[in-house]
Amino acid sequence: MKPIVSVIMGSTSDLPVMEKAAKFFDEMEIPFEMLALSAHRTPHEVEQFASNAKARGIKVIIAGAGMAAHLGGVIASLTTLPVIGVPIRSSFDGLDSLLAIVQMPPGIPVATVGVNGALNAAILAAQILGVSNAEIEQRIENYKSSLTEKIVKANEELKNIEYKFKC
Ligand code: RP5
């Protein structure tokens, strides 16, 4: 298998959040790689990774980082591949990393999901892949239908819960 998505994290302390993306790609049968790379602790490795990702067949990059989270922005500055940033909640309730990732200056966008939103990052990455891959698109369709079914079922369950003034 050759990975088509890179799931990057600034530290393995981000793994409990980022593994939600890994589980989704497993479910969608999308080959991915997972790497710990840090813009400040391993800047040269980040440059190597970002400069070569496209030539290795990677189509989308997900970058999770906390605190002064510059990982996604640095990667985005070195590639034309779409980069999705996941702000990790490690200090200030994740507001610091959210702002660091979402507030990229004009020219180098990082598509940003919510704090700890690794699952949404993976869904968005799959949707991007689905634009040119009908099989992946179909799996995303099925996944979204399953979400609809979940809420329809939840509504049925709510009907059975009784309160004195519930009509
Ligand atoms: C960031 O600093 C990482 O992405 C992580 O969220 C945070 C703390 O890293 P550790 O000190 O836990 O390695 O670079």
Backbone and ligand atoms as CSV (ligand in chain L), in Angstrom:
chain,resi,resn,atom,element,x,y,z
A,1,MET,N,N,0.841,-1.202,0.000
A,1,MET,CA,C,0.000,0.000,0.000
A,1,MET,C,C,0.872,1.246,0.000
A,2,LYS,N,N,0.468,2.231,-0.796
A,2,LYS,CA,C,1.195,3.515,-0.807
A,2,LYS,C,C,0.297,4.578,-0.175
A,3,PRO,N,N,0.807,5.301,0.809
A,3,PRO,CA,C,-0.059,6.304,1.455
A,3,PRO,C,C,-0.432,7.440,0.507
A,4,ILE,N,N,-1.682,7.893,0.608
A,4,ILE,CA,C,-2.087,9.079,-0.164
A,4,ILE,C,C,-2.430,10.256,0.766
A,5,VAL,N,N,-2.471,9.975,2.062
A,5,VAL,CA,C,-2.665,11.048,3.055
A,5,VAL,C,C,-1.553,10.961,4.085
A,6,SER,N,N,-1.056,12.112,4.511
A,6,SER,CA,C,-0.100,12.153,5.623
A,6,SER,C,C,-0.795,12.740,6.839
A,7,VAL,N,N,-0.722,12.018,7.932
A,7,VAL,CA,C,-1.219,12.539,9.208
A,7,VAL,C,C,0.017,12.870,10.046
A,8,ILE,N,N,0.244,14.169,10.210
A,8,ILE,CA,C,1.438,14.635,10.907
A,8,ILE,C,C,1.028,15.206,12.259
A,9,MET,N,N,1.850,14.955,13.262
A,9,MET,CA,C,1.579,15.586,14.563
A,9,MET,C,C,2.869,16.136,15.142
A,10,GLY,N,N,2.726,17.217,15.901
A,10,GLY,CA,C,3.900,17.893,16.448
A,10,GLY,C,C,4.598,17.088,17.522
A,11,SER,N,N,3.869,16.178,18.148
A,11,SER,CA,C,4.416,15.381,19.250
A,11,SER,C,C,3.532,14.154,19.409
A,12,THR,N,N,4.081,13.084,19.958
A,12,THR,CA,C,3.220,11.918,20.189
A,12,THR,C,C,2.205,12.201,21.298
A,13,SER,N,N,2.388,13.313,22.022
A,13,SER,CA,C,1.350,13.679,23.006
A,13,SER,C,C,0.061,14.109,22.285
A,14,ASP,N,N,0.146,14.346,20.971
A,14,ASP,CA,C,-1.049,14.686,20.175
A,14,ASP,C,C,-1.789,13.430,19.679
A,15,LEU,N,N,-1.187,12.271,19.870
A,15,LEU,CA,C,-1.746,11.036,19.296
A,15,LEU,C,C,-3.167,10.704,19.769
A,16,PRO,N,N,-3.483,10.874,21.070
A,16,PRO,CA,C,-4.859,10.545,21.481
A,16,PRO,C,C,-5.915,11.310,20.687
A,17,VAL,N,N,-5.576,12.501,20.205
A,17,VAL,CA,C,-6.508,13.251,19.349
A,17,VAL,C,C,-6.381,12.790,17.903
A,18,MET,N,N,-5.152,12.706,17.417
A,18,MET,CA,C,-4.936,12.444,15.988
A,18,MET,C,C,-5.334,11.025,15.581
A,19,GLU,N,N,-5.425,10.114,16.565
A,19,GLU,CA,C,-5.796,8.739,16.192
A,19,GLU,C,C,-7.234,8.650,15.678
A,20,LYS,N,N,-8.037,9.678,15.972
A,20,LYS,CA,C,-9.409,9.678,15.422
A,20,LYS,C,C,-9.352,9.739,13.899
A,21,ALA,N,N,-8.368,10.472,13.374
A,21,ALA,CA,C,-8.195,10.539,11.913
A,21,ALA,C,C,-7.749,9.173,11.388
A,22,ALA,N,N,-6.821,8.552,12.102
A,22,ALA,CA,C,-6.308,7.241,11.678
A,22,ALA,C,C,-7.444,6.213,11.615
A,23,LYS,N,N,-8.295,6.223,12.637
A,23,LYS,CA,C,-9.400,5.247,12.675
A,23,LYS,C,C,-10.369,5.480,11.515
A,24,PHE,N,N,-10.595,6.762,11.186
A,24,PHE,CA,C,-11.508,7.059,10.074
A,24,PHE,C,C,-10.921,6.565,8.750
A,25,PHE,N,N,-9.634,6.772,8.549
A,25,PHE,CA,C,-9.019,6.314,7.293
A,25,PHE,C,C,-9.040,4.782,7.212
A,26,ASP,N,N,-8.864,4.122,8.340
A,26,ASP,CA,C,-9.000,2.657,8.352
A,26,ASP,C,C,-10.402,2.260,7.897
A,27,GLU,N,N,-11.403,2.948,8.484
A,27,GLU,CA,C,-12.810,2.650,8.162
A,27,GLU,C,C,-13.083,2.902,6.675
A,28,MET,N,N,-12.499,3.948,6.127
A,28,MET,CA,C,-12.729,4.317,4.721
A,28,MET,C,C,-11.781,3.589,3.766
A,29,GLU,N,N,-10.897,2.782,4.332
A,29,GLU,CA,C,-9.897,2.037,3.539
A,29,GLU,C,C,-9.053,2.979,2.673
A,30,ILE,N,N,-8.598,4.043,3.300
A,30,ILE,CA,C,-7.731,5.016,2.625
A,30,ILE,C,C,-6.314,4.867,3.197
A,31,PRO,N,N,-5.339,4.502,2.369
A,31,PRO,CA,C,-3.983,4.329,2.892
A,31,PRO,C,C,-3.352,5.662,3.340
A,32,PHE,N,N,-2.818,5.649,4.532
A,32,PHE,CA,C,-2.246,6.882,5.092
A,32,PHE,C,C,-0.948,6.563,5.834
A,33,GLU,N,N,-0.174,7.600,6.064
A,33,GLU,CA,C,1.018,7.454,6.908
A,33,GLU,C,C,0.856,8.375,8.107
A,34,MET,N,N,1.569,8.039,9.178
A,34,MET,CA,C,1.503,8.850,10.395
A,34,MET,C,C,2.914,9.169,10.839
A,35,LEU,N,N,3.193,10.454,11.027
A,35,LEU,CA,C,4.552,10.846,11.403
A,35,LEU,C,C,4.505,11.908,12.491
A,36,ALA,N,N,5.454,11.850,13.400
A,36,ALA,CA,C,5.648,12.951,14.350
A,36,ALA,C,C,6.755,13.829,13.788
A,37,LEU,N,N,6.406,15.087,13.534
A,37,LEU,CA,C,7.367,16.062,13.000
A,37,LEU,C,C,7.081,17.384,13.697
A,38,SER,N,N,8.109,18.069,14.088
A,38,SER,CA,C,7.895,19.317,14.803
A,38,SER,C,C,8.594,20.469,14.084
A,39,ALA,N,N,7.828,21.555,13.881
A,39,ALA,CA,C,8.386,22.703,13.154
A,39,ALA,C,C,9.540,23.350,13.920
A,40,HIS,N,N,9.555,23.193,15.246
A,40,HIS,CA,C,10.636,23.826,16.017
A,40,HIS,C,C,11.664,22.819,16.535
A,41,ARG,N,N,11.247,21.534,16.697
A,41,ARG,CA,C,12.206,20.553,17.214
A,41,ARG,C,C,12.924,19.811,16.083
A,42,THR,N,N,12.216,19.640,14.945
A,42,THR,CA,C,12.842,18.959,13.791
A,42,THR,C,C,12.560,19.751,12.509
A,43,PRO,N,N,12.981,21.015,12.451
A,43,PRO,CA,C,12.652,21.847,11.285
A,43,PRO,C,C,13.180,21.291,9.964
A,44,HIS,N,N,14.363,20.679,9.982
A,44,HIS,CA,C,14.936,20.165,8.727
A,44,HIS,C,C,14.121,18.980,8.208
A,45,GLU,N,N,13.670,18.126,9.133
A,45,GLU,CA,C,12.850,16.974,8.732
A,45,GLU,C,C,11.502,17.440,8.187
A,46,VAL,N,N,10.956,18.513,8.771
A,46,VAL,CA,C,9.684,19.060,8.276
A,46,VAL,C,C,9.875,19.541,6.839
A,47,GLU,N,N,10.966,20.217,6.591
A,47,GLU,CA,C,11.232,20.726,5.244
A,47,GLU,C,C,11.368,19.573,4.249
A,48,GLN,N,N,12.124,18.559,4.638
A,48,GLN,CA,C,12.298,17.372,3.781
A,48,GLN,C,C,10.946,16.748,3.464
A,49,PHE,N,N,10.167,16.557,4.521
A,49,PHE,CA,C,8.864,15.916,4.358
A,49,PHE,C,C,7.984,16.723,3.399
A,50,ALA,N,N,7.835,18.018,3.676
A,50,ALA,CA,C,6.903,18.845,2.902
A,50,ALA,C,C,7.365,18.985,1.445
A,51,SER,N,N,8.661,19.089,1.243
A,51,SER,CA,C,9.181,19.269,-0.119
A,51,SER,C,C,9.006,18.008,-0.965
A,52,ASN,N,N,8.985,16.843,-0.321
A,52,ASN,CA,C,8.931,15.580,-1.083
A,52,ASN,C,C,7.556,14.913,-1.091
A,53,ALA,N,N,6.632,15.421,-0.283
A,53,ALA,CA,C,5.345,14.720,-0.100
A,53,ALA,C,C,4.626,14.489,-1.430
A,54,LYS,N,N,4.552,15.514,-2.252
A,54,LYS,CA,C,3.810,15.409,-3.520
A,54,LYS,C,C,4.454,14.346,-4.424
A,55,ALA,N,N,5.758,14.369,-4.538
A,55,ALA,CA,C,6.461,13.411,-5.402
A,55,ALA,C,C,6.284,11.979,-4.889
A,56,ARG,N,N,6.031,11.817,-3.581
A,56,ARG,CA,C,5.809,10.471,-3.029
A,56,ARG,C,C,4.376,9.997,-3.216
A,57,GLY,N,N,3.521,10.838,-3.819
A,57,GLY,CA,C,2.143,10.401,-4.087
A,57,GLY,C,C,1.135,10.844,-3.046
A,58,ILE,N,N,1.579,11.653,-2.089
A,58,ILE,CA,C,0.641,12.181,-1.078
A,58,ILE,C,C,-0.257,13.223,-1.737
A,59,LYS,N,N,-1.569,13.180,-1.389
A,59,LYS,CA,C,-2.531,14.113,-2.006
A,59,LYS,C,C,-3.038,15.171,-1.012
A,60,VAL,N,N,-3.098,14.813,0.248
A,60,VAL,CA,C,-3.574,15.738,1.291
A,60,VAL,C,C,-2.733,15.528,2.553
A,61,ILE,N,N,-2.481,16.629,3.250
A,61,ILE,CA,C,-1.719,16.546,4.505
A,61,ILE,C,C,-2.585,17.065,5.647
A,62,ILE,N,N,-2.608,16.309,6.736
A,62,ILE,CA,C,-3.276,16.775,7.955
A,62,ILE,C,C,-2.174,17.033,8.984
A,63,ALA,N,N,-2.195,18.214,9.580
A,63,ALA,CA,C,-1.148,18.555,10.548
A,63,ALA,C,C,-1.786,18.973,11.869
A,64,GLY,N,N,-1.563,18.182,12.896
A,64,GLY,CA,C,-2.083,18.504,14.226
A,64,GLY,C,C,-0.965,19.055,15.089
A,65,ALA,N,N,-1.234,20.160,15.765
A,65,ALA,CA,C,-0.216,20.728,16.658
A,65,ALA,C,C,-0.890,21.584,17.721
A,66,GLY,N,N,-0.222,21.677,18.857
A,66,GLY,CA,C,-0.755,22.485,19.954
A,66,GLY,C,C,0.147,23.663,20.262
A,67,MET,N,N,-0.322,24.514,21.134
A,67,MET,CA,C,0.393,25.718,21.613
A,67,MET,C,C,0.700,26.677,20.450
A,68,ALA,N,N,1.950,27.138,20.295
A,68,ALA,CA,C,2.279,28.037,19.160
A,68,ALA,C,C,2.385,27.165,17.922
A,69,ALA,N,N,1.209,26.854,17.349
A,69,ALA,CA,C,1.117,25.755,16.386
A,69,ALA,C,C,1.446,26.201,14.965
A,70,HIS,N,N,2.708,26.197,14.622
A,70,HIS,CA,C,3.130,26.672,13.300
A,70,HIS,C,C,3.392,25.536,12.316
A,71,LEU,N,N,3.169,24.282,12.754
A,71,LEU,CA,C,3.494,23.121,11.911
A,71,LEU,C,C,2.751,23.156,10.562
A,72,GLY,N,N,1.417,23.345,10.619
A,72,GLY,CA,C,0.635,23.347,9.380
A,72,GLY,C,C,1.063,24.459,8.441
A,73,GLY,N,N,1.295,25.630,8.978
A,73,GLY,CA,C,1.691,26.777,8.164
A,73,GLY,C,C,3.050,26.576,7.511
A,74,VAL,N,N,3.981,26.010,8.264
A,74,VAL,CA,C,5.318,25.771,7.703
A,74,VAL,C,C,5.217,24.734,6.581
A,75,ILE,N,N,4.463,23.669,6.818
A,75,ILE,CA,C,4.304,22.645,5.775
A,75,ILE,C,C,3.641,23.261,4.541
A,76,ALA,N,N,2.571,24.043,4.775
A,76,ALA,CA,C,1.840,24.656,3.648
A,76,ALA,C,C,2.732,25.598,2.834
A,77,SER,N,N,3.727,26.182,3.497
A,77,SER,CA,C,4.613,27.113,2.781
A,77,SER,C,C,5.568,26.383,1.841
A,78,LEU,N,N,5.664,25.051,1.999
A,78,LEU,CA,C,6.653,24.289,1.233
A,78,LEU,C,C,6.036,23.323,0.227
A,79,THR,N,N,4.696,23.375,0.075
A,79,THR,CA,C,4.022,22.444,-0.841
A,79,THR,C,C,2.768,23.087,-1.412
A,80,THR,N,N,2.324,22.585,-2.574
A,80,THR,CA,C,1.035,23.039,-3.114
A,80,THR,C,C,-0.089,22.069,-2.729
A,81,LEU,N,N,0.230,21.020,-1.983
A,81,LEU,CA,C,-0.815,20.096,-1.530
A,81,LEU,C,C,-1.712,20.806,-0.513
A,82,PRO,N,N,-3.010,20.433,-0.472
A,82,PRO,CA,C,-3.858,21.026,0.559
A,82,PRO,C,C,-3.428,20.558,1.954
A,83,VAL,N,N,-3.373,21.499,2.882
A,83,VAL,CA,C,-2.987,21.184,4.263
A,83,VAL,C,C,-4.167,21.511,5.180
A,84,ILE,N,N,-4.545,20.536,5.991
A,84,ILE,CA,C,-5.636,20.732,6.948
A,84,ILE,C,C,-5.023,20.735,8.346
A,85,GLY,N,N,-5.253,21.800,9.079
A,85,GLY,CA,C,-4.670,21.926,10.416
A,85,GLY,C,C,-5.646,21.513,11.503
A,86,VAL,N,N,-5.135,20.793,12.483
A,86,VAL,CA,C,-5.944,20.410,13.648
A,86,VAL,C,C,-5.349,21.097,14.882
A,87,PRO,N,N,-6.043,22.095,15.425
A,87,PRO,CA,C,-5.546,22.722,16.648
A,87,PRO,C,C,-5.724,21.761,17.838
A,88,ILE,N,N,-4.629,21.463,18.509
A,88,ILE,CA,C,-4.696,20.542,19.650
A,88,ILE,C,C,-4.882,21.345,20.939
A,89,ARG,N,N,-5.780,20.846,21.785
A,89,ARG,CA,C,-6.002,21.525,23.062
A,89,ARG,C,C,-4.912,21.118,24.044
A,90,SER,N,N,-3.867,21.950,24.173
A,90,SER,CA,C,-2.859,21.625,25.191
A,90,SER,C,C,-2.654,22.774,26.167
A,91,SER,N,N,-2.993,23.990,25.768
A,91,SER,CA,C,-2.996,25.119,26.712
A,91,SER,C,C,-4.079,26.098,26.275
A,92,PHE,N,N,-4.488,26.985,27.161
A,92,PHE,CA,C,-5.520,27.998,26.866
A,92,PHE,C,C,-6.755,27.382,26.184
A,93,ASP,N,N,-7.099,26.153,26.586
A,93,ASP,CA,C,-8.259,25.452,25.987
A,93,ASP,C,C,-8.140,25.280,24.474
A,94,GLY,N,N,-6.939,25.404,23.934
A,94,GLY,CA,C,-6.729,25.207,22.495
A,94,GLY,C,C,-6.889,26.479,21.685
A,95,LEU,N,N,-7.240,27.588,22.350
A,95,LEU,CA,C,-7.451,28.840,21.611
A,95,LEU,C,C,-6.150,29.319,20.966
A,96,ASP,N,N,-5.041,29.124,21.667
A,96,ASP,CA,C,-3.747,29.551,21.113
A,96,ASP,C,C,-3.435,28.812,19.815
A,97,SER,N,N,-3.612,27.495,19.819
A,97,SER,CA,C,-3.300,26.735,18.598
A,97,SER,C,C,-4.330,26.994,17.506
A,98,LEU,N,N,-5.609,27.170,17.899
A,98,LEU,CA,C,-6.649,27.482,16.897
A,98,LEU,C,C,-6.285,28.765,16.144
A,99,LEU,N,N,-5.949,29.815,16.899
A,99,LEU,CA,C,-5.636,31.093,16.250
A,99,LEU,C,C,-4.344,30.993,15.437
A,100,ALA,N,N,-3.372,30.272,15.956
A,100,ALA,CA,C,-2.094,30.149,15.238
A,100,ALA,C,C,-2.299,29.475,13.884
A,101,ILE,N,N,-3.215,28.514,13.836
A,101,ILE,CA,C,-3.413,27.770,12.582
A,101,ILE,C,C,-4.377,28.497,11.647
A,102,VAL,N,N,-5.480,28.978,12.196
A,102,VAL,CA,C,-6.520,29.566,11.322
A,102,VAL,C,C,-6.114,30.947,10.802
A,103,GLN,N,N,-5.297,31.657,11.554
A,103,GLN,CA,C,-4.977,33.048,11.189
A,103,GLN,C,C,-3.709,33.148,10.347
A,104,MET,N,N,-3.589,32.244,9.391
A,104,MET,CA,C,-2.422,32.334,8.502
A,104,MET,C,C,-2.517,33.607,7.660
A,105,PRO,N,N,-1.431,34.328,7.507
A,105,PRO,CA,C,-1.446,35.524,6.667
A,105,PRO,C,C,-1.767,35.150,5.215
A,106,PRO,N,N,-2.264,36.113,4.428
A,106,PRO,CA,C,-2.662,35.814,3.042
A,106,PRO,C,C,-1.538,35.160,2.247
A,107,GLY,N,N,-1.926,34.153,1.450
A,107,GLY,CA,C,-0.954,33.499,0.567
A,107,GLY,C,C,-0.681,32.058,0.917
A,108,ILE,N,N,-0.750,31.741,2.217
A,108,ILE,CA,C,-0.416,30.369,2.646
A,108,ILE,C,C,-1.567,29.842,3.512
A,109,PRO,N,N,-2.659,29.407,2.882
A,109,PRO,CA,C,-3.793,28.958,3.701
A,109,PRO,C,C,-3.585,27.583,4.330
A,110,VAL,N,N,-4.127,27.433,5.523
A,110,VAL,CA,C,-4.231,26.112,6.160
A,110,VAL,C,C,-5.712,25.941,6.512
A,111,ALA,N,N,-6.367,24.973,5.877
A,111,ALA,CA,C,-7.785,24.716,6.169
A,111,ALA,C,C,-7.865,24.232,7.607
A,112,THR,N,N,-8.625,24.930,8.432
A,112,THR,CA,C,-8.560,24.651,9.868
A,112,THR,C,C,-9.876,24.086,10.386
A,113,VAL,N,N,-9.793,22.984,11.110
A,113,VAL,CA,C,-10.983,22.420,11.756
A,113,VAL,C,C,-11.011,22.888,13.212
A,114,GLY,N,N,-12.033,22.485,13.940
A,114,GLY,CA,C,-12.167,22.925,15.331
A,114,GLY,C,C,-11.098,22.320,16.235
A,115,VAL,N,N,-11.046,22.821,17.459
A,115,VAL,CA,C,-10.074,22.325,18.438
A,115,VAL,C,C,-10.278,20.817,18.643
A,116,ASN,N,N,-9.200,20.068,18.510
A,116,ASN,CA,C,-9.200,18.599,18.614
A,116,ASN,C,C,-10.053,17.932,17.520
A,117,GLY,N,N,-10.280,18.648,16.411
A,117,GLY,CA,C,-11.194,18.146,15.373
A,117,GLY,C,C,-10.557,17.205,14.363
A,118,ALA,N,N,-9.804,16.234,14.846
A,118,ALA,CA,C,-9.080,15.329,13.931
A,118,ALA,C,C,-10.033,14.513,13.048
A,119,LEU,N,N,-11.193,14.158,13.591
A,119,LEU,CA,C,-12.134,13.377,12.775
A,119,LEU,C,C,-12.624,14.222,11.596
A,120,ASN,N,N,-13.003,15.463,11.869
A,120,ASN,CA,C,-13.444,16.339,10.773
A,120,ASN,C,C,-12.329,16.561,9.757
A,121,ALA,N,N,-11.105,16.656,10.231
A,121,ALA,CA,C,-9.969,16.826,9.305
A,121,ALA,C,C,-9.886,15.623,8.366
A,122,ALA,N,N,-10.089,14.441,8.922
A,122,ALA,CA,C,-10.013,13.229,8.105
A,122,ALA,C,C,-11.176,13.159,7.116
A,123,ILE,N,N,-12.359,13.550,7.564
A,123,ILE,CA,C,-13.519,13.543,6.659
A,123,ILE,C,C,-13.282,14.531,5.519
A,124,LEU,N,N,-12.788,15.713,5.858
A,124,LEU,CA,C,-12.503,16.719,4.820
A,124,LEU,C,C,-11.429,16.214,3.854
A,125,ALA,N,N,-10.405,15.578,4.382
A,125,ALA,CA,C,-9.349,15.021,3.518
A,125,ALA,C,C,-9.953,13.979,2.578
A,126,ALA,N,N,-10.825,13.131,3.102
A,126,ALA,CA,C,-11.457,12.098,2.267
A,126,ALA,C,C,-12.335,12.744,1.200
A,127,GLN,N,N,-13.017,13.822,1.562
A,127,GLN,CA,C,-13.857,14.523,0.574
A,127,GLN,C,C,-12.994,15.118,-0.541
A,128,ILE,N,N,-11.843,15.654,-0.175
A,128,ILE,CA,C,-10.928,16.200,-1.190
A,128,ILE,C,C,-10.481,15.062,-2.118
A,129,LEU,N,N,-10.139,13.916,-1.548
A,129,LEU,CA,C,-9.731,12.765,-2.365
A,129,LEU,C,C,-10.888,12.289,-3.233
A,130,GLY,N,N,-12.106,12.387,-2.690
A,130,GLY,CA,C,-13.298,11.912,-3.388
A,130,GLY,C,C,-13.598,12.682,-4.669
A,131,VAL,N,N,-13.088,13.891,-4.780
A,131,VAL,CA,C,-13.311,14.691,-5.997
A,131,VAL,C,C,-12.780,13.952,-7.232
A,132,SER,N,N,-11.689,13.225,-7.042
A,132,SER,CA,C,-11.109,12.522,-8.205
A,132,SER,C,C,-11.083,11.003,-8.008
A,133,ASN,N,N,-11.844,10.507,-7.029
A,133,ASN,CA,C,-11.866,9.062,-6.789
A,133,ASN,C,C,-13.294,8.652,-6.425
A,134,ALA,N,N,-13.992,8.024,-7.390
A,134,ALA,CA,C,-15.415,7.707,-7.207
A,134,ALA,C,C,-15.651,6.728,-6.049
A,135,GLU,N,N,-14.715,5.794,-5.839
A,135,GLU,CA,C,-14.888,4.816,-4.746
A,135,GLU,C,C,-14.874,5.509,-3.386
A,136,ILE,N,N,-13.914,6.405,-3.218
A,136,ILE,CA,C,-13.829,7.127,-1.938
A,136,ILE,C,C,-15.063,8.005,-1.770
A,137,GLU,N,N,-15.480,8.646,-2.849
A,137,GLU,CA,C,-16.662,9.504,-2.771
A,137,GLU,C,C,-17.878,8.693,-2.318
A,138,GLN,N,N,-18.017,7.475,-2.868
A,138,GLN,CA,C,-19.140,6.619,-2.491
A,138,GLN,C,C,-19.078,6.250,-0.999
A,139,ARG,N,N,-17.876,5.962,-0.512
A,139,ARG,CA,C,-17.734,5.614,0.919
A,139,ARG,C,C,-18.115,6.800,1.811
A,140,ILE,N,N,-17.766,8.005,1.358
A,140,ILE,CA,C,-18.136,9.201,2.134
A,140,ILE,C,C,-19.662,9.383,2.116
A,141,GLU,N,N,-20.252,9.121,0.935
A,141,GLU,CA,C,-21.726,9.191,0.834
A,141,GLU,C,C,-22.353,8.244,1.854
A,142,ASN,N,N,-21.830,7.008,1.887
A,142,ASN,CA,C,-22.373,6.006,2.813
A,142,ASN,C,C,-22.199,6.454,4.263
A,143,TYR,N,N,-21.008,7.008,4.546
A,143,TYR,CA,C,-20.731,7.474,5.914
A,143,TYR,C,C,-21.733,8.556,6.314
A,144,LYS,N,N,-21.973,9.506,5.398
A,144,LYS,CA,C,-22.891,10.609,5.721
A,144,LYS,C,C,-24.329,10.099,5.870
A,145,SER,N,N,-24.689,9.089,5.063
A,145,SER,CA,C,-26.028,8.502,5.228
A,145,SER,C,C,-26.154,7.856,6.602
A,146,SER,N,N,-25.069,7.230,7.065
A,146,SER,CA,C,-25.125,6.576,8.378
A,146,SER,C,C,-25.325,7.619,9.481
A,147,LEU,N,N,-24.812,8.831,9.284
A,147,LEU,CA,C,-25.021,9.902,10.274
A,147,LEU,C,C,-26.487,10.302,10.310
A,148,THR,N,N,-27.115,10.365,9.115
A,148,THR,CA,C,-28.535,10.704,9.042
A,148,THR,C,C,-29.345,9.656,9.789
A,149,GLU,N,N,-29.040,8.380,9.503
A,149,GLU,CA,C,-29.770,7.286,10.163
A,149,GLU,C,C,-29.646,7.365,11.684
A,150,LYS,N,N,-28.455,7.767,12.144
A,150,LYS,CA,C,-28.213,7.859,13.588
A,150,LYS,C,C,-29.170,8.870,14.236
A,151,ILE,N,N,-29.361,10.014,13.555
A,151,ILE,CA,C,-30.234,11.057,14.125
A,151,ILE,C,C,-31.705,10.650,14.014
A,152,VAL,N,N,-32.053,9.989,12.914
A,152,VAL,CA,C,-33.436,9.503,12.772
A,152,VAL,C,C,-33.744,8.545,13.928
A,153,LYS,N,N,-32.785,7.638,14.230
A,153,LYS,CA,C,-32.956,6.675,15.321
A,153,LYS,C,C,-33.036,7.404,16.674
A,154,ALA,N,N,-32.182,8.421,16.843
A,154,ALA,CA,C,-32.168,9.178,18.101
A,154,ALA,C,C,-33.522,9.841,18.330
A,155,ASN,N,N,-34.127,10.338,17.245
A,155,ASN,CA,C,-35.435,10.975,17.350
A,155,ASN,C,C,-36.500,9.981,17.785
A,156,GLU,N,N,-36.412,8.762,17.242
A,156,GLU,CA,C,-37.358,7.707,17.631
A,156,GLU,C,C,-37.224,7.420,19.121
A,157,GLU,N,N,-35.970,7.365,19.594
A,157,GLU,CA,C,-35.725,7.081,21.016
A,157,GLU,C,C,-36.262,8.204,21.902
A,158,LEU,N,N,-36.089,9.449,21.436
A,158,LEU,CA,C,-36.570,10.603,22.222
A,158,LEU,C,C,-38.080,10.558,22.397
A,159,LYS,N,N,-38.772,10.020,21.382
A,159,LYS,CA,C,-40.238,9.929,21.464
A,159,LYS,C,C,-40.679,9.087,22.645
A,160,ASN,N,N,-39.836,8.121,23.018
A,160,ASN,CA,C,-40.220,7.192,24.090
A,160,ASN,C,C,-39.870,7.702,25.489
A,161,ILE,N,N,-39.167,8.818,25.570
A,161,ILE,CA,C,-38.811,9.362,26.889
A,161,ILE,C,C,-39.945,10.265,27.366
A,162,GLU,N,N,-40.406,9.978,28.572
A,162,GLU,CA,C,-41.580,10.712,29.043
A,162,GLU,C,C,-41.229,11.736,30.111
A,163,TYR,N,N,-41.872,12.907,30.014
A,163,TYR,CA,C,-41.830,13.948,31.050
A,163,TYR,C,C,-43.262,14.368,31.315
A,164,LYS,N,N,-43.482,14.924,32.496
A,164,LYS,CA,C,-44.849,15.294,32.864
A,164,LYS,C,C,-45.470,16.263,31.842
A,165,PHE,N,N,-44.659,17.235,31.404
A,165,PHE,CA,C,-45.215,18.265,30.517
A,165,PHE,C,C,-44.779,18.079,29.051
A,166,LYS,N,N,-44.167,16.937,28.747
A,166,LYS,CA,C,-43.757,16.718,27.353
A,166,LYS,C,C,-44.970,16.236,26.552
A,167,CYS,N,N,-45.254,16.939,25.478
A,167,CYS,CA,C,-46.444,16.607,24.662
A,167,CYS,C,C,-46.089,15.658,23.541
L,1,RP5,C1,C,3.444,21.050,20.137
L,1,RP5,O1,O,3.573,21.260,21.479
L,1,RP5,C2,C,2.864,19.672,19.982
L,1,RP5,O2,O,2.048,19.616,18.847
L,1,RP5,C3,C,2.089,19.442,21.235
L,1,RP5,O3,O,0.697,19.671,21.064
L,1,RP5,C4,C,2.648,20.482,22.197
L,1,RP5,C5,C,3.327,19.866,23.392
L,1,RP5,O4,O,4.296,18.931,22.964
L,1,RP5,P1,P,5.008,17.980,24.011
L,1,RP5,O5,O,5.777,18.867,24.944
L,1,RP5,O6,O,3.926,17.195,24.690
L,1,RP5,O7,O,5.916,17.079,23.184
L,1,RP5,O8,O,4.670,21.112,19.489
